[in-house]
Amino acid sequence: MPKKYLAISCFLLIAIIIAGCAGGSKEVGSNDGASPKVSQSQLYNAEDLLSREDAESILEEAVGDPEITESPVGSVCFYSPQVDGLQVRFVQISLHQTRAFTDAMQSNGYTAAQLYDDSLALLEDTQPIEGLGKDAFWGGSGLQAGAGLHVLQNDDLYFSISVGLGNDEDNLAAAQILAERVMQRL
């Protein structure tokens, strides 16, 4: 399975688990809990925070149109080179904003900070990263769930950046560069 599909699958699995735990009763005429509490125009856009140009500068080659995936806990923006066959090189941002969580999740007090803490608790081999956001950790490279650089910007905004360049050291260095660019745009 190509990396992009595994990364997106892991993201969606976490989102489904969280949405299921959020529960909440449904009232007639109320928001069904499946749509965000606020309009998208009031939220950050993952593609604006991590642009095609950013991905191309890291990968040092042209990338195709971004693949955007939405879930109850955020969005994923995935860039890969414009080549046929197996895609090994990529840049991806996962963006989680409390304001974008469903009504049910928000009414149960679920926040981006809690999602960050839950992500950290699920992973075994993490490396703390100093100087990024309120808190940050490296979840490693590769196909495993939780890979990438995770940054808690504030209690209501958490993002992670995954880069596939071929080795862990280069992936972390590139993710740190991109995380700094994202934070400048917030």
C-alpha positions, -999 to 999 in steps of 0.1 A, spaced: 0 0 0 15 34 -9 26 56 20 0 82 14 -29 58 17 -14 42 49 -9 77 65 -44 88 55 -59 55 67 -42 59 101 -55 95 104 -90 84 95 -89 55 119 -80 78 148 -107 102 137 -134 75 137 -124 63 171 -125 98 185 -158 106 168 -173 74 182 -161 83 217 -175 118 214 -211 104 215 -238 129 222 -275 128 217 -292 141 186 -320 167 189 -345 175 162 -334 206 143 -300 206 159 -266 201 143 -262 164 139 -226 165 153 -212 155 119 -205 190 107 -182 217 121 -196 241 146 -182 271 126 -179 278 89 -147 268 72 -140 305 64 -132 310 101 -106 282 102 -71 278 89 -68 259 57 -41 232 56 -32 239 20 -26 276 29 -4 267 58 17 243 38 17 252 2 27 234 -30 57 256 -31 68 245 4 65 209 -7 84 215 -39 112 233 -20 117 203 3 113 176 -23 133 196 -49 109 187 -76 74 195 -89 45 181 -70 9 174 -82 -22 189 -69 -27 183 -32 -49 155 -20 -71 168 8 -89 145 32 -114 157 58 -124 140 90 -143 149 123 -109 159 138 -93 178 110 -78 177 76 -48 162 58 -31 178 29 -8 154 10 17 164 -17 38 140 -39 59 143 -70 43 142 -104 55 107 -113 39 74 -122 43 43 -100 51 39 -64 53 72 -45 80 72 -20 87 109 -15 60 131 0 51 160 22 19 160 44 3 182 70 -25 171 93 -43 201 108 -65 198 139 -85 228 152 -109 226 181 -133 250 163 -135 225 135 -144 195 157 -180 184 156 -206 199 180 -207 166 199 -169 165 204 -168 201 215 -197 198 239 -179 168 254 -149 191 259 -126 175 233 -99 199 222 -69 199 199 -47 198 230 -64 166 241 -60 151 207 -22 159 209 -20 144 243 -39 113 232 -16 109 201 15 112 223 2 86 248 -5 61 220 31 62 207 60 44 223 92 59 208 88 96 207 115 123 208 107 157 225 115 186 202 123 220 218 115 254 204 84 246 184 50 257 195 37 251 230 50 215 228 63 192 201 75 157 195 89 136 167 71 103 161 96 90 137 95 82 100 80 55 79 46 39 76 37 36 113 8 55 128 20 87 145 50 92 123 61 128 118 66 160 137 37 168 160 33 204 172 8 217 197 6 254 188 -19 262 215 -48 244 232 -70 248 202 -45 241 173 -24 210 167 -6 200 135 17 173 123 41 173 94 53 141 78 80 141 51 93 112 31 128 118 18 144 85 25 159 87 60 149 96 95 174 124 99 165 142 67 128 137 73 130 154 108 151 183 95 127 190 66 97 186 89 112 212 113 117 237 85 82 232 73 68 235 109 85 269 113 69 281 81 35 269 92 39 287 126 48 319 108 15 317 89 -7 312 120 
